Structures are given as C-alpha cells and as structure tokens.
Amino acid sequence: MAVAEKVASIYEIWQKADKAYDPRKVQDAGVDEAVKKLTPEKIEKVINETIEAIGGARLKTYVETCIHCGLCSEACHFYLSHDRDPKYAPVGKVKQTIWPMLKNKGRVTPEFIRNAARIAYTECNACKRCSMFCPFGIDMAFIMLSVRRICHMLGVTPLYLQDTAHSHSVTMNQMWVKQDDWIDTLLWQEEEARGEVKGVRVPIDKVGADIMYSVIGPEPKFLAQLMGYAAILMHVAGINWTYPSFDGWDNSDMAMYSRDDETMGRVKRAHFDAAYRLKAKKIVMGECGHAFRSVYDVGTRWLGMKMPPIPIIHSIQFYYELLRDGKIKIARKFKEPITLHDPCNIVRGRGLHKMARYVMNAICEDFREMSPNGEYNFCCNSGGGTINCGPPWKITRMLGNRVKAEQMKETGAHVVVTPCHNCHSGIEDINKYYNLGMHVKFLIDILLPCIEKPEELKSK
C-alpha cells in the first residue's frame, strides 16, 4: 500500500470520530462538580491573586506582544490534526483562556473556567514546539500552565490527574506503591535478572555509590522487567550503583502538570534528599521525559535552585556514555526497520536527540527517521499531563494526534522506540487507535539484547 493510501486511512478514522465527538460534552467530575461550587467573587479573587503570584507582568507582556502572525499555529499538532481549525491554534487557546481573564481582571463565569480547564489540561500538552517558531519567543507552555495553575487554585482539575497528584502527596510516588511492595519488587527483579546473567545484584541503600538509579511509579507497578534490565546493564558495565529503599525512588511528578506546585516541590525535595542520604555522586533517571523535566527544570526552579543540587542525567545520556566509553560493547544489531520518537521534555527540554541517535545507530541496522525529527518532532500528546487526565479525554488526545499517526506510518518502520513512559503509553494508544500495526519499545528493550555479555557472566 502506498504511503498516501496509508495516510488516507488514518484520515478516515479521524474524520469519522471527529464528526461524532464533542469535547465540550465530556463529563469529568473533577471539573464539573468543582465548577458548580464556584462563585463570581471567588473566581475573581483567585485569578487576580494567582496571576500576581506567578508573574502577571510576564503573562501580560506575552499576551500583548503577540501579533497573530500564525507561525505558532503551523507548529501545533492539535491545530494541524484538526484541519487547521483556528480554535485549536495556540493563539486561539490564549484567546479562549488567559486573555479574557486579564482583560476583565478576573471577572469571568464558572462556565468560562470549565472551558478554560478543558483547553489547558486536555488540548495543550505544553510541548513548546510552538515557542520554537514564535518570532518573539513567547512561551506558550508558560501561558497554558499558568491557566492550569489558576484552575488548580480554584479546585478545578480533571479527576484522574488530581488522583495521581494525591498519590504523590500521600506516598511520594505516582502509584500508591508501599515501601514493602517496592523492596519486594527489587528483590524479585534481582532474581529474574540472575536467570540471564550470573551474580547480578540490585543494591539497596548502598551508601557512597557512584549512581543512585531512580524510576517512575509505573515500573514497579506494571513494568518491573525494566528494573531487571537496568540491573543487568549495570552489572555488565561494572557500575557501582544503588536504589533507595525509602521515599525518593520515584522521580515522576504529575503534580507538576496538575500545577499543584506545593506537592511538586515536596516530591522533588524527596528525590534529592534520597541521593544526599545515600551520599550518591550522581542520579541516573530511567526512561521518562516529564520526570526529567520536573527534576532538571520546573521542580528545581520552584525550590529556588538555579540547577539541581546533585548531578542528574537521563538514561539516554547514560546509555550514550556507556557506549562512548566502551563500558558496554555491541555484539549484534537489531535488524527490523525501526524509528525513534523524540520525547519533548528531553529533546526540546534538554537537547538529548543527538545522543539518542548515537545509541540508535550503534544498535540498529535499519534506523529510519520520522520527519520532522529531533527538536522539531511532533508531540505524542502525553508527556505534558494530557494522558493523565484519563479515559474521559482519550478521544480528545487521539483526534489531536492525527499528524503524529501519519508521521509514524510514513516511516514504514515495524518498531517505534520512545525513551519515555508517558510517550510509550501515548504512542501505544495512537498505534492501536489508528491501526498502525507497530510495536512500541523502550530504548533499553532494544539495547539490552544487543550488548555483549561475557561468557563467564552468562547463566546456564
């Protein structure tokens, strides 16, 4: 089947769903019930106080600087996926949310807040692609995250996202994982890893290790094998490393995207404190984009730090350094046609796309680029918090991801690698919704079978 025909089938799936779907009719108790309790007086007070606290001058400057040139629109996956409907353009979202709040000095209706929450939480993923094309450098992510902060302060947050923030607040991890479950999972994965490589250890609370390795809550909950893979990689590379047994092992932070900044700060401090308590020289984070953004950027700045208090690198950089320095060697290459999704939070947010390609080219025989790629890659609509708004908003995400589905399909690849948990889940949804027939993998899924394992380490 020709590429044009494949894309047409994607368009047909999108068109049929778009005609039947009205996002304004989606029911979400976290939004709908909270809006019912709002009064005009409370709305006005909270909006004005919040805008002043987050930087009203900056917001006002951004809004008044915009000349409506439309360059941001052509960068937005929501706008392009919706046949260039102007209400999905970044500037269109501003006009429907923060603009009237500023113009009317906070005097807006409860229904206006409901609509603003829907747009800010589910129709913008804060991916910053639009800001790359803005001639004035307007930070659209800052604007829409400011709208989320206003909604959060009014108690208007999508239910699933708020539930995840509650988990962070109570347990310091995303998935309500208790300490004994966490430790049991570490021991279980040590045993699993020894089935492949002799002598593998999953060190717990090892003081003075070179590396404290951290993961996100879904790994011990649903994808524990990734922790076993990491242990094998560490063992083969001869790394001195450890996990903490206590709070701080989870580096994720959905509170950042609900804009519960206070909980976000607590979670980030716990992460840093764990590394300090163990006297680790460096933190290596597992394959997650939003977690890296929260640790390296947003959470750190909220805590008043210019930079993280301890060196932190993403697993992409870790794999790159292991290969570059010869600590792991490639014994065989992955042969199937394969492509790479660039997660916004570690590519536009940290510039790791070249390191990712170094790894992909080292381990893959038929690596095919998406177009566009790198810092220009289209967002998968997940790592900015929209996926955590839950099932009620899934169709909103899928309709906003038509261009991503087309981009993936055009590669002709059988496998797509995405070194980020939210992206992995989001791309899996796109793959199934648009019938792409691709397999979605983490980078370590491809890397580990390719590395050379000395004969003396192999389990019989």
Residue pairs with C-beta under 8 A, 6 or more apart in sequence:
3 409
3 410
3 412
6 409
6 410
7 406
7 409
7 410
9 435
10 402
10 405
10 406
10 409
10 434
11 402
13 433
13 434
13 435
14 81
14 399
14 402
14 434
17 395
17 398
17 399
18 82
18 399
21 395
21 396
21 399
23 118
23 122
23 123
23 393
23 395
23 396
24 115
24 118
26 118
26 392
26 393
26 396
27 392
28 158
28 159
28 389
28 392
28 393
29 159
30 156
30 157
30 158
30 159
30 160
30 161
30 162
31 114
31 117
31 118
31 156
31 157
31 158
31 159
32 114
34 154
34 155
34 156
34 157
35 110
35 111
35 113
35 114
35 156
36 110
37 155
38 110
38 113
38 154
38 156
39 110
40 107
40 109
40 110
42 154
43 106
43 107
43 108
43 109
43 110
43 113
43 154
44 105
44 106
44 107
45 106
46 106
46 150
46 153
46 154
47 101
47 106
47 108
47 150
48 105
48 106
49 153
50 146
50 149
50 150
50 153
51 59
51 101
51 102
51 106
51 146
51 150
54 146
54 149
56 102
58 142
59 98
59 102
59 142
59 143
59 146
60 102
62 138
62 139
62 142
62 143
63 94
63 98
63 99
63 102
63 143
65 136
65 138
66 91
66 94
66 136
66 138
67 136
68 91
69 135
70 89
70 91
71 133
71 134
71 135
72 89
72 90
72 91
72 130
72 131
72 133
72 134
72 138
72 140
73 79
73 84
73 86
73 89
73 90
73 91
73 92
73 130
74 80
74 133
75 90
75 129
75 130
75 132
75 133
76 88
76 89
76 90
76 129
76 130
77 127
77 129
77 378
77 379
77 381
77 400
77 401
77 403
77 404
78 88
78 123
78 124
78 381
78 400
79 85
79 86
79 88
79 89
79 90
79 92
80 402
80 403
81 88
81 399
81 400
81 401
81 402
81 403
81 404
82 88
82 399
82 400
82 402
86 92
87 93
87 96
88 123
88 400
90 124
90 130
90 140
93 119
93 120
93 123
93 124
93 144
94 140
94 143
96 115
96 116
96 119
97 115
97 116
97 119
97 120
97 144
97 147
98 143
98 146
98 147
100 108
100 112
101 108
101 116
101 150
113 151
113 154
113 156
114 156
116 147
116 150
116 151
117 147
117 148
117 151
117 156
117 157
117 158
119 144
119 147
120 144
120 145
120 147
120 148
120 151
121 148
121 151
121 157
121 158
121 161
121 385
121 386
121 389
121 393
122 158
122 386
122 389
122 393
122 396
122 397
123 386
123 396
123 400
124 140
124 141
124 144
124 384
124 386
125 344
125 379
125 381
125 382
125 383
125 384
125 385
125 386
126 141
126 144
126 145
126 257
126 384
126 385
127 141
127 344
127 348
127 379
127 383
127 384
128 139
128 140
128 141
128 344
128 348
128 349
129 344
129 348
129 376
129 378
129 379
130 140
131 137
131 138
131 139
131 140
131 141
132 348
132 375
132 376
134 140
141 384
145 257
145 259
148 157
148 257
148 258
148 259
148 385
149 259
149 261
151 157
151 259
152 258
152 259
152 260
157 165
157 258
157 260
158 388
158 389
158 390
158 392
158 393
159 390
159 392
160 388
160 389
160 390
160 391
160 392
161 254
161 257
161 258
161 385
161 388
161 389
161 390
162 258
164 174
164 254
164 255
164 258
164 388
165 254
165 255
165 258
165 260
165 263
167 173
167 174
167 175
167 176
167 217
168 174
168 252
168 253
168 254
168 255
168 263
168 264
168 266
168 267
169 255
169 260
169 263
169 266
170 176
171 177
171 178
171 247
172 247
172 248
172 250
172 266
172 267
172 270
173 182
173 217
173 247
173 249
173 250
173 252
174 216
174 217
174 218
174 250
174 252
174 254
175 217
175 218
175 220
175 221
175 250
177 217
177 220
177 221
177 250
179 245
179 246
181 220
182 220
182 245
182 249
183 204
183 245
185 220
185 224
185 227
186 202
186 204
186 220
186 227
186 243
186 245
187 202
188 224
189 202
189 224
189 225
189 227
189 228
189 231
190 200
190 201
190 202
190 228
190 231
192 225
192 228
193 200
193 202
193 228
193 229
193 231
193 232
193 235
194 200
194 459
195 459
196 232
196 453
196 458
196 459
197 232
197 235
197 236
197 453
197 457
197 458
197 459
198 456
198 457
198 458
198 459
199 235
199 457
200 231
200 232
200 235
201 231
201 235
202 227
202 231
202 243
203 209
203 241
203 242
203 243
204 242
204 243
204 244
204 245
205 242
205 243
205 244
205 245
205 246
205 278
206 240
206 241
206 242
206 278
207 278
207 279
208 278
208 279
208 280
209 240
209 241
209 242
209 278
209 280
209 281
210 239
210 240
210 241
210 280
210 281
210 282
211 234
211 239
211 240
211 241
211 242
211 280
211 281
211 282
211 283
211 284
212 241
212 242
212 243
212 244
212 274
212 275
212 278
212 280
212 282
212 283
212 284
213 230
213 234
213 241
213 242
213 243
213 283
213 284
213 285
213 286
214 243
214 248
214 249
214 250
214 251
214 271
214 274
214 283
214 284
214 285
214 286
215 226
215 227
215 230
215 249
215 250
215 251
215 285
215 286
215 288
216 250
216 251
216 252
216 286
216 288
216 291
216 421
217 250
217 252
218 252
218 421
219 226
219 227
219 286
219 421
220 227
223 421
226 286
226 287
226 442
226 444
229 444
229 445
229 448
230 286
230 444
232 448
233 322
233 328
233 444
233 447
233 448
233 451
234 241
235 457
236 328
236 451
236 452
236 453
236 454
236 457
237 322
237 327
237 328
238 327
239 327
241 284
242 278
242 280
243 249
244 274
244 275
244 277
244 278
246 274
246 277
247 270
247 274
248 270
248 271
248 272
248 273
248 274
248 275
248 277
249 274
250 267
250 271
251 271
251 283
251 285
251 286
251 288
251 291
251 292
251 294
251 295
252 288
252 290
252 291
252 294
252 421
253 264
253 267
253 268
253 290
253 291
253 294
253 295
253 299
254 290
254 385
254 388
255 261
255 263
255 264
255 267
256 264
256 290
256 293
256 294
256 298
256 299
256 385
257 290
257 384
257 385
257 388
258 385
261 302
264 294
264 298
264 299
264 302
265 299
265 302
265 303
267 294
267 299
268 294
268 295
268 299
268 300
268 302
268 303
269 303
271 283
271 295
272 308
272 309
272 310
275 283
275 310
276 309
276 310
280 310
281 311
282 310
282 311
282 312
282 313
283 295
283 308
283 310
283 311
283 312
283 313
284 312
284 313
284 314
284 315
284 318
285 291
285 292
285 295
285 312
285 313
285 314
285 315
286 315
287 314
287 315
287 316
287 419
287 420
287 421
287 424
287 442
287 443
287 444
288 420
288 421
288 422
289 343
289 344
289 345
289 346
289 349
289 383
289 419
289 420
289 421
289 422
289 423
290 345
290 383
290 384
290 385
290 420
290 422
291 421
292 312
292 314
292 345
292 346
292 349
292 350
293 345
293 346
293 349
293 383
295 308
295 312
296 308
296 312
296 349
296 350
297 349
300 306
300 307
300 308
313 321
314 346
314 350
314 352
314 419
315 419
315 443
315 444
316 346
316 352
316 355
316 356
316 359
316 419
316 443
317 352
317 355
319 355
319 359
319 443
319 444
319 447
320 355
320 356
320 358
320 359
321 327
322 328
323 330
323 358
323 359
323 362
324 358
328 451
328 452
329 451
329 452
330 362
330 363
330 450
330 451
330 452
331 450
331 451
331 452
331 453
332 449
332 450
333 363
333 364
333 365
333 450
334 363
334 364
334 365
334 415
334 446
334 449
334 450
335 365
335 366
336 366
336 413
336 414
336 415
337 366
337 368
337 411
337 412
337 413
337 414
337 415
338 360
338 364
338 366
338 367
338 368
338 413
338 414
338 415
338 416
338 417
338 446
339 367
339 368
339 369
339 370
339 408
339 411
339 413
339 415
339 416
339 417
340 356
340 357
340 360
340 367
340 369
340 370
340 373
340 416
340 417
340 418
341 370
341 377
341 380
341 408
341 416
341 417
341 418
341 423
341 427
342 353
342 356
342 370
342 373
342 374
342 375
342 377
343 380
343 383
343 418
343 419
343 420
343 422
343 423
344 377
344 379
344 383
344 384
345 383
345 384
345 420
346 352
346 419
346 420
347 353
347 356
347 374
347 375
347 377
348 375
351 375
353 373
353 374
353 375
354 374
356 419
356 443
357 367
359 443
359 447
360 367
360 417
361 367
363 446
363 447
363 450
364 446
368 411
368 412
368 413
369 411
370 377
370 378
370 407
370 408
370 410
370 411
371 407
371 410
372 378
372 407
378 403
378 404
378 407
379 404
380 401
380 404
380 418
380 422
380 423
380 426
380 427
380 430
381 387
381 397
381 400
381 401
381 404
381 426
382 397
382 422
382 423
382 425
382 426
382 427
382 429
383 420
383 422
383 423
383 426
386 393
386 396
386 397
387 397
387 422
387 425
387 426
387 429
388 422
394 429
397 426
397 429
398 429
398 430
398 433
398 434
401 426
401 430
402 434
404 427
404 430
405 430
405 433
405 434
405 436
408 416
408 427
408 430
408 431
408 436
408 438
409 434
409 436
413 438
414 438
414 439
415 438
415 439
415 440
415 441
415 446
416 427
416 431
416 438
416 439
416 440
416 441
417 441
417 442
417 443
417 445
417 446
418 424
418 427
418 440
418 441
418 442
419 442
419 443
424 440
424 442
427 440
428 440
430 436
431 437
431 438
431 440
